[in-house]
Amino acid sequence: MSGRGEVVHIGCYTAHSGGRGTGIMAARRDPDSGALTLLGTVAVTASPSFLARHPTRPVLYAVNELPAGGVGAWRVGADGDLEPLGSRPTGGAEPCHLAVLPDGGHLVAANYGGGSVAVFPLDGEGAPGERSDLVVHEGHGPDPDRQDRAHAHMVNPAPDRGPLLAVDLGTDSVYRYDLDAASGRLVPRAPRVRTPAGTGPRHLARHPDGRRGYLVGELDATVIGYELTTDGSLHQRSRVNASGRSGHVQPSEVAVGADGRFLYVANRGVGTVAVFDLGGDQPELVAEVDTDGEWPRHFALIGEHLYVADERADMIRVFRVDPGTGVPRPVGEPVVVPSPTCVLA
């Protein structure tokens, strides 16, 4: 990136999903102040609700969270502009998350409505080829409204060639898969990891030490701490509330700070980001910061700053994170963005 700052991309809901966005937006970030300067819409595409980058190439990927789901790829220019590389159907409804495997050879996507995981080989330019696999989860949970069937919500590759973890809200499960690189097919590892009934697992964050993981339950508003083993097994070690506030709490994003000292959880409904100290046997809530909105769907930790995307308040809220306490403090004014759902560094 140029000396004028780095470019971040923002996904959002468009009218196809009841949102007010127009596609993928770009913004220039000042690394000192954290301020975002919007550069406008750089890709007109339907409901790109989650974004990801290729690990070695200047390529950005987005889901199209639609009844007939899709994924798209774009080459990223120096000023954040996007040149289309191709798109593919995911084979399932409402894909809501995607990731590139660490070796850069395959893209995986979670179909929320379809309860499935799709795999796409990537060519030398990072463009997705024809889908090589589609694994459909089966089962349900105790919540008749939200867990009537499988709802894959996240795909989480291991950084060290370990199993891919697929988080499924509908079946209260985390599935483990190995990828056969030659065929592009997923090989399941049994057994799947089952969360307490009614958890509704949404997103999982890995600790930088590689030995711990933290899973947020969208339905029961908890954070479950796991010990991660080399074979991708998850052994529960703790379970705490995602928020100290009263009222409706629906966790969304979860992440561990770069130094591994603090865990961050966004809570929709109460409109907060909760900060947990990870120095003890279980996460300890040390602060809960208002986001000035109701529905913080996603956030990104970039350098010293935290960028919170509030889908319903049509804004990105910028915070500076205190390096000693881990607590975010708001800086500047909110950045107006229609129906933002994802911030990508």
C-alpha positions as a Markdown table, in Angstrom:
| # | Residue | x | y | z |
|---|---|---|---|---|
| 1 | Met | 0.0 | 0.0 | 0.0 |
| 2 | Ser | 1.1 | 3.6 | -0.5 |
| 3 | Gly | 2.2 | 5.9 | 2.2 |
| 4 | Arg | -1.3 | 7.4 | 2.4 |
| 5 | Gly | -2.4 | 4.5 | 4.5 |
| 6 | Glu | -3.7 | 1.0 | 4.0 |
| 7 | Val | -7.0 | 0.0 | 2.4 |
| 8 | Val | -9.7 | -2.0 | 4.2 |
| 9 | His | -12.7 | -3.5 | 2.5 |
| 10 | Ile | -16.2 | -3.6 | 3.9 |
| 11 | Gly | -19.0 | -6.1 | 3.1 |
| 12 | Cys | -22.6 | -5.3 | 3.5 |
| 13 | Tyr | -26.2 | -6.4 | 2.9 |
| 14 | Thr | -27.8 | -5.1 | -0.2 |
| 15 | Ala | -31.5 | -4.8 | -1.1 |
| 16 | His | -31.4 | -8.5 | -2.1 |
| 17 | Ser | -31.3 | -9.3 | 1.7 |
| 18 | Gly | -33.2 | -6.3 | 3.0 |
| 19 | Gly | -30.1 | -4.2 | 3.3 |
| 20 | Arg | -29.1 | -0.7 | 2.1 |
| 21 | Gly | -25.7 | -1.4 | 0.7 |
| 22 | Thr | -24.6 | -1.6 | -2.9 |
| 23 | Gly | -21.7 | -4.1 | -2.7 |
| 24 | Ile | -18.2 | -4.1 | -1.4 |
| 25 | Met | -16.9 | -0.8 | -0.2 |
| 26 | Ala | -13.3 | 0.4 | 0.3 |
| 27 | Ala | -11.8 | 2.8 | 2.8 |
| 28 | Arg | -8.4 | 4.1 | 3.5 |
| 29 | Arg | -7.2 | 3.7 | 7.1 |
| 30 | Asp | -4.8 | 6.1 | 8.8 |
| 31 | Pro | -2.6 | 3.7 | 11.0 |
| 32 | Asp | -1.9 | 6.5 | 13.5 |
| 33 | Ser | -5.4 | 7.9 | 14.2 |
| 34 | Gly | -7.4 | 4.9 | 13.0 |
| 35 | Ala | -9.6 | 7.1 | 10.9 |
| 36 | Leu | -11.3 | 5.7 | 7.9 |
| 37 | Thr | -11.8 | 7.7 | 4.7 |
| 38 | Leu | -14.4 | 6.0 | 2.5 |
| 39 | Leu | -13.4 | 5.5 | -1.2 |
| 40 | Gly | -16.8 | 4.3 | -2.3 |
| 41 | Thr | -18.2 | 1.0 | -3.7 |
| 42 | Val | -15.5 | -0.9 | -5.6 |
| 43 | Ala | -17.6 | -4.0 | -6.5 |
| 44 | Val | -21.3 | -4.0 | -7.2 |
| 45 | Thr | -22.4 | -7.5 | -6.0 |
| 46 | Ala | -25.3 | -8.9 | -4.1 |
| 47 | Ser | -25.1 | -9.1 | -0.3 |
| 48 | Pro | -21.4 | -9.7 | 0.1 |
| 49 | Ser | -21.9 | -10.3 | 3.8 |
| 50 | Phe | -18.4 | -11.9 | 4.5 |
| 51 | Leu | -15.0 | -11.2 | 3.0 |
| 52 | Ala | -11.7 | -13.0 | 3.0 |
| 53 | Arg | -8.2 | -12.6 | 1.4 |
| 54 | His | -5.8 | -15.0 | -0.3 |
| 55 | Pro | -2.8 | -15.6 | 1.9 |
| 56 | Thr | -0.2 | -14.8 | -0.7 |
| 57 | Arg | -1.9 | -13.1 | -3.7 |
| 58 | Pro | -3.8 | -9.7 | -3.9 |
| 59 | Val | -7.1 | -11.4 | -4.2 |
| 60 | Leu | -10.3 | -10.8 | -2.2 |
| 61 | Tyr | -13.2 | -13.2 | -1.9 |
| 62 | Ala | -16.9 | -12.6 | -0.9 |
| 63 | Val | -19.9 | -14.7 | -0.4 |
| 64 | Asn | -23.3 | -13.7 | -1.9 |
| 65 | Glu | -25.7 | -14.5 | 0.9 |
| 66 | Leu | -28.7 | -15.3 | -1.3 |
| 67 | Pro | -31.2 | -18.2 | -1.6 |
| 68 | Ala | -29.0 | -19.4 | -4.5 |
| 69 | Gly | -25.6 | -18.8 | -2.9 |
| 70 | Gly | -22.4 | -17.8 | -4.6 |
| 71 | Val | -18.8 | -16.8 | -4.1 |
| 72 | Gly | -16.9 | -14.2 | -6.0 |
| 73 | Ala | -13.2 | -13.4 | -6.4 |
| 74 | Trp | -11.5 | -10.0 | -7.3 |
| 75 | Arg | -8.0 | -8.9 | -7.9 |
| 76 | Val | -7.1 | -6.0 | -5.5 |
| 77 | Gly | -5.5 | -2.9 | -6.9 |
| 78 | Ala | -3.1 | -0.6 | -5.1 |
| 79 | Asp | -6.0 | 1.8 | -4.2 |
| 80 | Gly | -8.4 | -0.9 | -3.2 |
| 81 | Asp | -10.1 | -1.2 | -6.5 |
| 82 | Leu | -11.4 | -4.6 | -7.5 |
| 83 | Glu | -11.1 | -6.4 | -10.8 |
| 84 | Pro | -13.4 | -9.4 | -11.2 |
| 85 | Leu | -11.7 | -12.8 | -11.5 |
| 86 | Gly | -14.8 | -15.0 | -11.5 |
| 87 | Ser | -17.7 | -16.4 | -9.5 |
| 88 | Arg | -19.2 | -19.8 | -8.6 |
| 89 | Pro | -22.4 | -21.1 | -7.1 |
| 90 | Thr | -21.9 | -22.6 | -3.6 |
| 91 | Gly | -24.5 | -25.3 | -4.1 |
| 92 | Gly | -26.4 | -24.2 | -1.0 |
| 93 | Ala | -28.5 | -21.3 | 0.3 |
| 94 | Glu | -27.3 | -18.2 | 2.2 |
| 95 | Pro | -23.5 | -18.7 | 2.4 |
| 96 | Cys | -22.4 | -16.5 | 5.3 |
| 97 | His | -18.6 | -17.3 | 5.8 |
| 98 | Leu | -15.6 | -18.3 | 3.7 |
| 99 | Ala | -11.9 | -18.8 | 4.1 |
| 100 | Val | -8.9 | -19.8 | 2.0 |
| 101 | Leu | -6.8 | -22.7 | 3.2 |
| 102 | Pro | -3.2 | -21.6 | 4.4 |
| 103 | Asp | -1.5 | -23.1 | 1.3 |
| 104 | Gly | -3.7 | -20.9 | -1.0 |
| 105 | Gly | -4.9 | -23.9 | -3.0 |
| 106 | His | -8.6 | -24.0 | -2.0 |
| 107 | Leu | -11.5 | -21.8 | -0.9 |
| 108 | Val | -14.1 | -23.1 | 1.5 |
| 109 | Ala | -17.5 | -21.6 | 2.2 |
| 110 | Ala | -20.3 | -22.2 | 4.8 |
| 111 | Asn | -23.8 | -22.4 | 3.5 |
| 112 | Tyr | -26.0 | -21.3 | 6.4 |
| 113 | Gly | -29.3 | -22.0 | 4.8 |
| 114 | Gly | -28.1 | -25.2 | 3.1 |
| 115 | Gly | -26.3 | -26.5 | 6.2 |
| 116 | Ser | -23.3 | -27.4 | 4.1 |
| 117 | Val | -19.7 | -26.7 | 3.3 |
| 118 | Ala | -18.5 | -26.1 | -0.2 |
| 119 | Val | -14.9 | -26.4 | -1.6 |
| 120 | Phe | -13.4 | -24.7 | -4.6 |
| 121 | Pro | -9.9 | -25.2 | -6.1 |
| 122 | Leu | -8.1 | -22.0 | -6.8 |
| 123 | Asp | -5.9 | -21.5 | -9.9 |
| 124 | Gly | -2.6 | -19.8 | -10.0 |
| 125 | Glu | -4.2 | -16.4 | -10.2 |
| 126 | Gly | -6.5 | -17.2 | -7.2 |
| 127 | Ala | -9.6 | -17.6 | -9.2 |
| 128 | Pro | -12.1 | -20.3 | -8.0 |
| 129 | Gly | -12.7 | -23.3 | -10.2 |
| 130 | Glu | -15.7 | -25.5 | -10.4 |
| 131 | Arg | -16.8 | -26.7 | -7.0 |
| 132 | Ser | -15.0 | -29.9 | -6.0 |
| 133 | Asp | -17.0 | -30.9 | -3.0 |
| 134 | Leu | -20.2 | -30.2 | -1.1 |
| 135 | Val | -20.6 | -31.8 | 2.3 |
| 136 | Val | -24.1 | -31.5 | 3.8 |
| 137 | His | -24.6 | -31.7 | 7.6 |
| 138 | Glu | -27.6 | -33.4 | 9.0 |
| 139 | Gly | -29.5 | -33.1 | 12.3 |
| 140 | His | -31.1 | -30.4 | 14.5 |
| 141 | Gly | -31.0 | -28.8 | 17.9 |
| 142 | Pro | -33.6 | -28.1 | 20.6 |
| 143 | Asp | -34.6 | -24.6 | 19.4 |
| 144 | Pro | -37.4 | -25.2 | 16.9 |
| 145 | Asp | -37.1 | -21.8 | 15.3 |
| 146 | Arg | -33.3 | -21.6 | 14.8 |
| 147 | Gln | -32.2 | -25.2 | 15.0 |
| 148 | Asp | -34.8 | -27.1 | 12.9 |
| 149 | Arg | -32.0 | -28.3 | 10.7 |
| 150 | Ala | -28.3 | -27.8 | 10.1 |
| 151 | His | -26.9 | -24.3 | 9.6 |
| 152 | Ala | -23.2 | -24.1 | 8.9 |
| 153 | His | -22.0 | -20.8 | 10.1 |
| 154 | Met | -18.2 | -20.7 | 9.9 |
| 155 | Val | -15.3 | -22.5 | 8.3 |
| 156 | Asn | -12.1 | -22.2 | 10.3 |
| 157 | Pro | -8.9 | -23.6 | 8.7 |
| 158 | Ala | -6.0 | -24.6 | 10.9 |
| 159 | Pro | -2.9 | -22.5 | 10.4 |
| 160 | Asp | -0.6 | -25.6 | 10.6 |
| 161 | Arg | -2.3 | -28.0 | 8.1 |
| 162 | Gly | -4.5 | -29.4 | 10.8 |
| 163 | Pro | -8.2 | -30.2 | 10.2 |
| 164 | Leu | -10.6 | -27.7 | 9.0 |
| 165 | Leu | -13.2 | -26.8 | 11.6 |
| 166 | Ala | -16.8 | -26.2 | 10.5 |
| 167 | Val | -19.0 | -24.6 | 13.1 |
| 168 | Asp | -22.7 | -25.5 | 12.7 |
| 169 | Leu | -25.3 | -23.5 | 14.6 |
| 170 | Gly | -28.2 | -25.8 | 13.8 |
| 171 | Thr | -26.7 | -29.0 | 15.1 |
| 172 | Asp | -24.8 | -27.7 | 18.1 |
| 173 | Ser | -21.6 | -29.1 | 16.5 |
| 174 | Val | -18.1 | -28.4 | 15.3 |
| 175 | Tyr | -17.2 | -30.8 | 12.5 |
| 176 | Arg | -13.6 | -31.7 | 11.6 |
| 177 | Tyr | -12.4 | -32.3 | 8.1 |
| 178 | Asp | -9.2 | -33.1 | 6.3 |
| 179 | Leu | -8.8 | -31.9 | 2.7 |
| 180 | Asp | -7.6 | -34.3 | 0.1 |
| 181 | Ala | -5.7 | -31.7 | -2.0 |
| 182 | Ala | -5.6 | -34.0 | -5.1 |
| 183 | Ser | -9.4 | -34.4 | -5.3 |
| 184 | Gly | -10.5 | -31.3 | -3.5 |
| 185 | Arg | -12.8 | -33.3 | -1.3 |
| 186 | Leu | -13.3 | -33.2 | 2.4 |
| 187 | Val | -12.6 | -36.3 | 4.5 |
| 188 | Pro | -14.5 | -36.2 | 7.8 |
| 189 | Arg | -12.8 | -36.9 | 11.1 |
| 190 | Ala | -15.0 | -38.6 | 13.7 |
| 191 | Pro | -16.5 | -37.8 | 16.1 |
| 192 | Arg | -17.8 | -34.3 | 15.6 |
| 193 | Val | -17.5 | -32.0 | 18.7 |
| 194 | Arg | -20.9 | -31.4 | 20.3 |
| 195 | Thr | -21.6 | -28.3 | 22.3 |
| 196 | Pro | -24.1 | -28.2 | 25.1 |
| 197 | Ala | -27.7 | -28.4 | 23.6 |
| 198 | Gly | -29.1 | -25.1 | 22.5 |
| 199 | Thr | -25.7 | -23.3 | 22.3 |
| 200 | Gly | -26.1 | -22.4 | 18.7 |
| 201 | Pro | -22.4 | -22.1 | 17.9 |
| 202 | Arg | -21.6 | -19.2 | 15.6 |
| 203 | His | -17.9 | -18.3 | 15.3 |
| 204 | Leu | -14.6 | -19.7 | 16.8 |
| 205 | Ala | -11.4 | -17.8 | 17.4 |
| 206 | Arg | -8.0 | -19.5 | 17.8 |
| 207 | His | -5.5 | -18.3 | 20.3 |
| 208 | Pro | -2.1 | -17.4 | 18.9 |
| 209 | Asp | -0.5 | -20.1 | 21.0 |
| 210 | Gly | -2.3 | -22.7 | 18.9 |
| 211 | Arg | -3.5 | -24.6 | 22.0 |
| 212 | Arg | -6.7 | -22.7 | 22.8 |
| 213 | Gly | -9.9 | -21.8 | 21.1 |
| 214 | Tyr | -13.0 | -19.8 | 22.0 |
| 215 | Leu | -16.5 | -20.5 | 20.6 |
| 216 | Val | -19.4 | -18.1 | 20.9 |
| 217 | Gly | -22.9 | -19.4 | 21.3 |
| 218 | Glu | -25.4 | -17.2 | 19.4 |
| 219 | Leu | -28.4 | -18.8 | 21.1 |
| 220 | Asp | -27.3 | -19.2 | 24.7 |
| 221 | Ala | -25.0 | -16.1 | 24.8 |
| 222 | Thr | -22.0 | -18.0 | 26.1 |
| 223 | Val | -18.3 | -18.3 | 25.4 |
| 224 | Ile | -16.9 | -21.8 | 25.5 |
| 225 | Gly | -13.1 | -22.2 | 26.0 |
| 226 | Tyr | -11.5 | -25.3 | 24.5 |
| 227 | Glu | -8.1 | -26.9 | 24.5 |
| 228 | Leu | -7.1 | -27.6 | 20.9 |
| 229 | Thr | -5.1 | -30.7 | 20.1 |
| 230 | Thr | -2.9 | -31.4 | 17.0 |
| 231 | Asp | -5.6 | -33.7 | 15.6 |
| 232 | Gly | -8.2 | -30.9 | 15.7 |
| 233 | Ser | -10.0 | -32.2 | 18.8 |
| 234 | Leu | -11.6 | -29.7 | 21.1 |
| 235 | His | -11.8 | -30.4 | 24.8 |
| 236 | Gln | -14.0 | -28.0 | 26.8 |
| 237 | Arg | -12.2 | -26.2 | 29.6 |
| 238 | Ser | -14.5 | -23.3 | 30.5 |
| 239 | Arg | -17.9 | -21.7 | 29.8 |
| 240 | Val | -18.8 | -18.1 | 30.7 |
| 241 | Asn | -21.5 | -15.6 | 29.8 |
| 242 | Ala | -20.7 | -13.5 | 26.7 |
| 243 | Ser | -22.0 | -10.3 | 28.3 |
| 244 | Gly | -22.5 | -8.9 | 31.8 |
| 245 | Arg | -25.5 | -6.9 | 30.6 |
| 246 | Ser | -29.2 | -7.7 | 31.1 |
| 247 | Gly | -31.6 | -7.9 | 28.2 |
| 248 | His | -31.3 | -9.7 | 24.8 |
| 249 | Val | -27.7 | -10.8 | 24.1 |
| 250 | Gln | -26.8 | -12.4 | 20.8 |
| 251 | Pro | -23.1 | -12.8 | 20.3 |
| 252 | Ser | -21.7 | -12.4 | 16.8 |
| 253 | Glu | -17.9 | -12.1 | 16.3 |
| 254 | Val | -15.1 | -13.3 | 18.5 |
| 255 | Ala | -11.4 | -12.7 | 18.3 |
| 256 | Val | -8.2 | -12.9 | 20.4 |
| 257 | Gly | -5.8 | -10.0 | 20.4 |
| 258 | Ala | -2.4 | -10.4 | 18.7 |
| 259 | Asp | -0.6 | -10.7 | 22.0 |
| 260 | Gly | -3.0 | -13.4 | 23.3 |
| 261 | Arg | -3.9 | -11.6 | 26.5 |
| 262 | Phe | -7.5 | -10.5 | 25.8 |
| 263 | Leu | -10.5 | -12.0 | 24.1 |
| 264 | Tyr | -13.1 | -9.8 | 22.4 |
| 265 | Val | -16.8 | -10.6 | 21.8 |
| 266 | Ala | -19.4 | -8.5 | 20.0 |
| 267 | Asn | -22.9 | -8.7 | 21.5 |
| 268 | Arg | -25.9 | -7.8 | 19.4 |
| 269 | Gly | -29.0 | -6.6 | 21.2 |
| 270 | Val | -27.2 | -4.9 | 24.0 |
| 271 | Gly | -24.8 | -3.3 | 21.5 |
| 272 | Thr | -21.5 | -4.0 | 23.2 |
| 273 | Val | -18.0 | -5.4 | 22.8 |
| 274 | Ala | -17.0 | -7.5 | 25.9 |
| 275 | Val | -13.3 | -7.8 | 26.8 |
| 276 | Phe | -12.1 | -10.9 | 28.7 |
| 277 | Asp | -8.7 | -11.4 | 30.3 |
| 278 | Leu | -7.2 | -14.7 | 29.3 |
| 279 | Gly | -4.6 | -14.9 | 32.1 |
| 280 | Gly | -6.5 | -17.3 | 34.3 |
| 281 | Asp | -8.1 | -20.7 | 34.1 |
| 282 | Gln | -11.2 | -19.2 | 32.3 |
| 283 | Pro | -11.9 | -16.0 | 30.6 |
| 284 | Glu | -12.6 | -13.2 | 33.0 |
| 285 | Leu | -14.8 | -10.3 | 32.0 |
| 286 | Val | -12.8 | -7.1 | 32.6 |
| 287 | Ala | -14.8 | -4.5 | 30.6 |
| 288 | Glu | -17.8 | -4.1 | 28.3 |
| 289 | Val | -17.9 | -1.2 | 26.0 |
| 290 | Asp | -20.9 | 0.3 | 24.3 |
| 291 | Thr | -20.7 | 0.6 | 20.6 |
| 292 | Asp | -23.3 | 3.3 | 20.2 |
| 293 | Gly | -25.4 | 0.9 | 18.1 |
| 294 | Glu | -27.6 | -2.1 | 18.7 |
| 295 | Trp | -26.3 | -4.7 | 16.2 |
| 296 | Pro | -22.5 | -5.1 | 16.1 |
| 297 | Arg | -22.4 | -7.9 | 13.6 |
| 298 | His | -18.6 | -8.0 | 13.0 |
| 299 | Phe | -15.4 | -6.4 | 14.0 |
| 300 | Ala | -11.7 | -6.4 | 13.0 |
| 301 | Leu | -8.7 | -5.8 | 15.2 |
| 302 | Ile | -6.2 | -3.9 | 13.0 |
| 303 | Gly | -3.0 | -2.6 | 14.6 |
| 304 | Glu | -4.0 | -0.6 | 17.7 |
| 305 | His | -7.6 | -0.2 | 16.5 |
| 306 | Leu | -10.9 | -2.0 | 16.6 |
| 307 | Tyr | -13.4 | -1.5 | 13.8 |
| 308 | Val | -17.0 | -2.5 | 14.7 |
| 309 | Ala | -19.5 | -2.9 | 11.9 |
| 310 | Asp | -23.0 | -2.2 | 13.2 |
| 311 | Glu | -25.4 | -3.6 | 10.6 |
| 312 | Arg | -28.6 | -1.9 | 11.8 |
| 313 | Ala | -27.0 | 1.5 | 12.7 |
| 314 | Asp | -25.4 | 1.8 | 9.3 |
| 315 | Met | -22.0 | 2.6 | 10.7 |
| 316 | Ile | -18.4 | 1.5 | 11.4 |
| 317 | Arg | -17.3 | 2.6 | 14.9 |
| 318 | Val | -13.6 | 3.1 | 15.5 |
| 319 | Phe | -11.9 | 2.4 | 18.8 |
| 320 | Arg | -8.3 | 2.6 | 20.0 |
| 321 | Val | -7.4 | -0.4 | 22.2 |
| 322 | Asp | -5.3 | 0.3 | 25.3 |
| 323 | Pro | -2.3 | -2.0 | 25.0 |
| 324 | Gly | -2.1 | -2.4 | 28.8 |
| 325 | Thr | -5.7 | -3.0 | 29.8 |
| 326 | Gly | -7.0 | -4.3 | 26.4 |
| 327 | Val | -10.0 | -2.0 | 26.7 |
| 328 | Pro | -11.2 | -0.2 | 23.5 |
| 329 | Arg | -12.0 | 3.5 | 23.7 |
| 330 | Pro | -14.0 | 5.3 | 20.9 |
| 331 | Val | -12.1 | 7.7 | 18.7 |
| 332 | Gly | -13.6 | 10.2 | 16.2 |
| 333 | Glu | -17.1 | 10.0 | 14.8 |
| 334 | Pro | -18.8 | 6.9 | 13.4 |
| 335 | Val | -18.3 | 6.3 | 9.7 |
| 336 | Val | -21.5 | 6.1 | 7.8 |
| 337 | Val | -21.7 | 2.8 | 5.9 |
| 338 | Pro | -25.0 | 1.2 | 4.8 |
| 339 | Ser | -25.8 | -2.2 | 6.4 |
| 340 | Pro | -22.1 | -3.2 | 7.1 |
| 341 | Thr | -21.6 | -6.8 | 7.9 |
| 342 | Cys | -17.8 | -7.4 | 7.7 |
| 343 | Val | -14.6 | -5.4 | 7.9 |
| 344 | Leu | -11.5 | -6.9 | 6.3 |
| 345 | Ala | -7.9 | -5.6 | 6.8 |
